[in-house]
């Protein structure tokens, strides 16, 4: 027998799903990307924007693209090159004089097609306002791929970091959306992007009351954590950011044309919705991102304080989050008693096992950080010793922006000096220390990714319980609001 409350919820959810999926509205997309200046405009962001643009256009969606300085001439992207044949001749100079990170960095003008303008705040804002007003008879999707800054006050003050070091806060975007009556969705992949879930609420600063117009979206992170995905590398095999997984789910294949690891179409209806792409990403991404959706943010905001003190249930409720929890727990060898169903995972033993693994991971991260610190000091001392020895013979090296230094560069002496550096007895030990430091950076990244997976387990368990709690303790309006957000999210790119 179905309890009347559960029956009403099912009817409400079904009706809302039909409302959104049956919408006759077409979709227009705004794609904003790039850094706040050339030093913060990595090649990965450019590739992400081009890839997302192609996916949206394949879906016959009109895409308005804004990137860095628009089509103005001049470098606005940096990337990393790998020397084709061994080390470059200037590498020894770069290693000794602190510029090793910049040795293989190059700058160029972006190659994003069909860019309509820059992302400078004073140029972008009026165009956004016009699009918001002009598309009020359409669904509007806003995708941002760039950088963001944290708020020290309220979550709605997190920012999109735009060209020429300008910004747009979640609160300001909330104000821009006020006149809109048609649905609005977003995908934000920057650091601290979770603050933009405030767009869904009537007031951006507080409260659970939703805006009267459907607004929902997906973010790479919370309002308090950094996101992965700001590499200057152009090796797309290394990308693990939110964009990489989310849009691969929507496209059915990654940016290299390889099919996704499994079918993201959870209900097997032949269409992958935005929510299904998010859940696929939440389950499959092995990165430092702990992504979230607006409906998940709503559950966080909703939970009354007293429900946090309820004893843990013996078995998790049967929903999508508990199923992901069971799958991920098995993958990371979390010992959890399992009942007759895959979701019948004991909720008591698992958290203790996760916390134990987290404590060990934290210890390993701290040990790696301490190793890096010691090695960094060692590298600094070796560099200074080599610099002093070199400047005894070539005092011009003391002033890299002087005329004397320019003379060294123009007559070829710099290359001869670089060759001699490579023969110095202490140079090989410097190279070895710098290589070890780079290896420790990668080791720390992998440890941080593992830590995020363990935190994800805690997060999935929490969401599984919250979804059950709102069905039992939420008011009629709160349940309706939650299901309306899920319905808003559970729509395809094109209605």
N, C-alpha and C positions, 0 to 999 in steps of 0.2 A: 504494500500500500504506500502511495506517495503522500507525504504530509502536505497539507494545504499550502504551507509556506514554501516548501520546495517546489510544489507545482506552480505557484505564482512566480517564483524566480525563474523556472524554466520557461514559462510563457513570456516573461519579461525579456529574458535574454534572447529568446527566439524572435520575438517581435522586433527588438532592437537590431538584431542581425539582419533581418529582412529589410528593415528601414534603411540601413546603410548599404547593404549589398544590392538592394533594388533601386538605389538612387539613380536618377537619370542624369545626374550632373557629370560633366566631363572634368578632366583634371588638368591643371596647369602647374608647372613646377618652377621654383626659383632655386638656382644653384649658386651658392656663394662660397668662394674658396680663396686660398692663398694665405700668405703670412701678413704680418703687420709692417715688415720691411724686408729687404732682400736677405738679411741674415736670419730671419725667421720664416723664410719661404722655402721649405724643403721640397726636393724633387718628389717625394712620396705624396705630398699634398696635391701637386700638379697631376700626377698620374691618377690619383684617386678621383679628382674632379673630371678628368677626361673619360675615365671608365664609367663613372656614374652618369655622366652626360650621355654616353652612348647607350647605356641600359634604358634610361628614361626615353630617349628618342626612339629606341626600338619598340617601346610600348606605345608609340604614337602620341607621346605627351609633349606638349609645347614647353620648351625649357628656356628660361631666361637666365643666362649665365653672367655672373660678375666675378672678376678675378683680378687680384692685386691692383695694378695701375691701369687696368683695361688694356688698350692696344697702344699705349704710349711707348715710344722707343726706349730701349735701355734695359739692363739686366734687372729682373725681378724674381728670379728663381736661382737657388744654388743646389748643386748636386756633387756627388763624389765620384771620381774616376779611379780606376785601378790601372797602374802603369802596365803597359802592354809587355814590356821586356824588362823584368827586374826592377830595381829601384831607379827613380829619377836621379839625375846627377846632383840636384839640389837637396835631396833628402837628408844627407848628413848635416847641412846647415839648418834645416828645419828641425831636426831632432835635437840639436844642441841649443838652438836659440828660441825654444818654446813654441814654435809655430807648427809642430808636427800635425796637429789636428787640421790645420788649414792647408797642409802640403798638397793633399789630393782634392781640395775643394775647387770647384769651378763655378762660374756665374754666367747666366745667359738670359735671354728674353723667353718668356713662356711660349708654349705652343698650343694652348687651349683654343679650340676653334669657336667661332661665333660668340665672342665675348661682347656683351652690350655696354660694358662700362667698368669703372674701377669700383673697389669696395671702400673708398674713402667715405667716411660717415656723411659728410656734407653733400656728396654726390649720390651715395646709395640710398639714403633715407627718403628723399622725395620720390625716387623710383619705386621703392618698396611700398610707400603709401599709395602710389598710383596703382600698382599691381593689386594690392589688397582691396582697393575700391573697385577696380575694373573687373576683377574676377569674382565679384560677389554673387554671381549666378553659377559658379563653378567650385569644385573642390580645389583647394590650394595646398601644395606640398612645398615645404621649405627645407632644403638640404644645405647644411653648412659643413665645410671641411677646412678647418684652419686651427687657430689657437684660441684659448680662452683664459681668463684670469679669475681667480677666486675672489669672493666677497668676504670681507672681514665683519660684516654686519648681518644682513639677511640674504637668504639664498637668491632672491630675485634681483640682486645686484651683481651676480656673476656676469661676465661680459663675453661678447664676440670681439676678438681683437682684429680690427680692420686695418687697411693700408694706411701708411703714414702715421702709424701709432695712434689711430683713432679707435673708439670703442662704441659698442651698442650693448646696453644692459638688458636683462630679461624683463625688468620693469618697464623700460622704454619700449621694447617690442610689444609688451602687453598693452600699453597705451595705444600704440599704432594699430593694433588689431581690434580695438573697441568698436569701430563702426561696422565691423564685418558680421554678416549673418549666415554665411555659408561655411561648411566645415573647413577646418584648418588642421593640417598635420605637419609634423616636422621630424627630421632625423639630424641630430647634432652629435658630432663625434669628437669634440674638443675637450681639453681638460676642464673639469668642474662644470661640465655641460648639464648635470642634473638639476641645476637651478632653473633651467628653462621649462621644467615641468610646471612651474608656477603659471605658465601661460594658460593652463586649463582651468584655473580658478577665477572666480568672479573678482577677487582682490588678490593681487600678486603677493602682497606682504603676509597674508594670514588666512586662516580659515579653511574649511572643507567645502564650502559652497562652490559648485561648479559654475563656470560661465554659461550663460544661456545658449551660446553658440557652441557646437561641438568642436573641441580642440583637444588634440592628443598627440603624443609623439614618443620618440625613443632616443635615448642618449647613451653614449659610451660609458659614462661614469656618473657618480653622484656629484653634488655641489661641493664636495670636500676632497676629491681625489684627482690626481693627475691621470691622464689617459695615455695609452700607447698609440704611436702612429705618427711620429714627427721625425722620421729618418730622412737623411739626405740621399740615402742609397737609392739606386734605380733597379736593384735586384728584387723583383716582385715576389720571388719565392720566399723572401724573408718577412713579408708583411703579415702581421697578425692583428691589425687594428680592427675596430668595430666595422668600419666601412668594408673591409676585405670580406668578412663573413656575412654581414647583413645583405649586401648587394649581390654577393654570390648566390645566396639563398633565393633572392628574387629572380636572378637571371638563370638559375639552375646550373651554373658553371662559374668557375673562378676567372680571374682576369687573364689567366694563361690558357683558357679554353678547356680546363679539366672539369669533369662533372663533380658536383658536391659529394662529400663523403657519404651522405645518405639523403633521402628525399625529405626536404623541409616541409612539404605539403602534408601536415600532420593528419588532417581529416580525409586525405586522399580524394579530394573533389576536383583535382586537376588544376587548382589555382593556389599559388602561394601568396598568402596575405602578408601585410606588413607585420602583423603580430606573429605569424608563423615564422617569418624571417628573423624576428627578434628572439623568439624562443629557440630557434635553431642556433643563433649566435650565442645565446646564453649557455647553451649546452655544449657547443662544439669549440668555441674559441678558447685557445690556450694562450692567454696574453695577460697583461696586467690590468685589463679592463674588466670591471665588474658592472656590466651594463644593466639598464633598467628602463621600464616603460612608465607612462603616466598612470596607468591603472595600478602598477606596483607601488608607485610613489603615493597614490591615494590610500592604499592599504597601510602604508607606513604612517601617513598623517592621521588616518582614522583611528587606529587602535587605542582604545581607552587604557589609561594607566593600570587599572585593576586587572585587565586581562593578562598583563605581562607577568602577574604573580600566580597565575593558574599553574597547577602541576602539569608537567609534560605528559601528554597522552601516551599510552602504551604503543599505539600504532598511528602512523601518520594518515591523514585523510587521503582519499583517492582523488587526486587531481594532477594536472600536468606538472606542477612543481615537485610533488612528491615522487613522481615517476622519474623526473630528471635527477632528483636527489639520489634515488636508488641506483640509477645507472652510473652516476659520477662517483658515488661512494664505492661501488664495486670496482670501478676503474682505478681508484686510488687506494684500494685495499683497506678500506675502512671496515672493520669488523662490525657488522650489524645483523642481528637475528632477523630472518625473513620468514614471514608466514606463508599462507596459501597463495597470496597474490604478490606480484612484484612490488607493489606499493606498501605491503604490510611490513614496513621497516620499523623496528623498535626505536622510539624517539629518545630513549634515555642513554643507551650505551654509545650511540653514534657521536653525539656532541663531545663526550669525554675523549673518544678516540681522535676526533678532529682536533680538539684543543691540544692534545698531546703532540700530534704531528705539527701543529702550528708552532708550538713552543720550540720544538726541535728546529723547524725551519727558521724561526726568528734567531735562534742561537747561531745557525749557520750563516745567516745574513750578516749578523753582527761580526762574526769572525772574518768574513770576507771584507767587510767595510774596514776593519782594523788592519787587515793585510794591505788593502789598497792605500790606507793612510801611511803606513810604514814605507811602502814601496814608493809612494809619491814623494816623501821626504828624501828617500834615497836617490830618486831620479833628479830631484832638484839640486842635491849636492853634487852629483856627477856632472850635471849641466854647467854649474858655476865653475867647477874645476876646469872643465874643458874650455869654457869661455875665457877664463883668465889666461890660460895657456895660449889660446889663439890670439887674444888681443895684445899680448906681448910682441908678437910678430906682425900683426895687422891691426894697429890701433883704430883704423877706419871702421872696423866692425862695431865699435862702441856706439856709432851714430848711424843707424840704418837709413835715416831719411836725409842725410847730409850730402853735400857735393862730393866729399871724399869717398863716401860709400858708393855713390853713383859712378865714380871713376873705376872702382873695383869691378862693378857690374859691367860697365861698358867695355873695358879692356879684356874681359874674360878671366880676371883674377878670381872672381867668386867661385867659378867652376873648379879652378885649380885648388883653391882652399878647401872646397868640398871634397875633392879627391884626397887631399892630405888628411882631412879629418877622419875619413874612413880607414886610414892606416894607423891612427893613433891608438895606443894600447888600451886606453879606457873607453874608446868608442864602442867596441863590441859589447862591453858590459852594460853600457847605457842602452843599446838596442835591445839587449836581452831583458833588461828591467822594464823598458817600455812595452815590449811584447807581453811580458807577464802581466803588466797593468791592464792591457787591452783584454787579455784572457780573463782576468778577474772581473772586468766590466761585464763580459758576456756571462760569466758564472753568476754574478749578482743578478743580472736580468732574469736568468732562468730560475733562480731562487725566488725572485719577486713574482714571477709567473706562477710558480708552484704555490706560493703563499696566497695568491689571488684565487687559485682553484680551491684551496681549503676554505677560504672566506666565502667563496661561492656556495660551497656545501652548506655552510651556516645560513647563508642568505636564502637558498632554495628551501631549506627546512622551515625557515621563518615564514616565507611566502606561502608555503603549503598550509601552515597553521593559520595564518592571517586570512587566507581565502575561506577557510572553513569557519573561522570566528565571525567574519562579517555576515555569513549566511545564518549564523545562530544568534548573534547578539546585535547586529546592525539594525537600525530602523528601516522602515520601508523606503524612505527617501535615500538613505545611505546605500542600501542595496541597489536601488534603481540607478543611482549615480555611478556606482562601481560598474554595473553591467553596461551602462551607456558608454563608459570609457573603453571597456573591453570591446564593445561593438564598433566604436570609432576606430580602434586600433586594428580590428580584425577585418580589414578591407583590403582588396588588391590595389595595385598601383593605379589601375584604371577601373572605376566602378562598373 
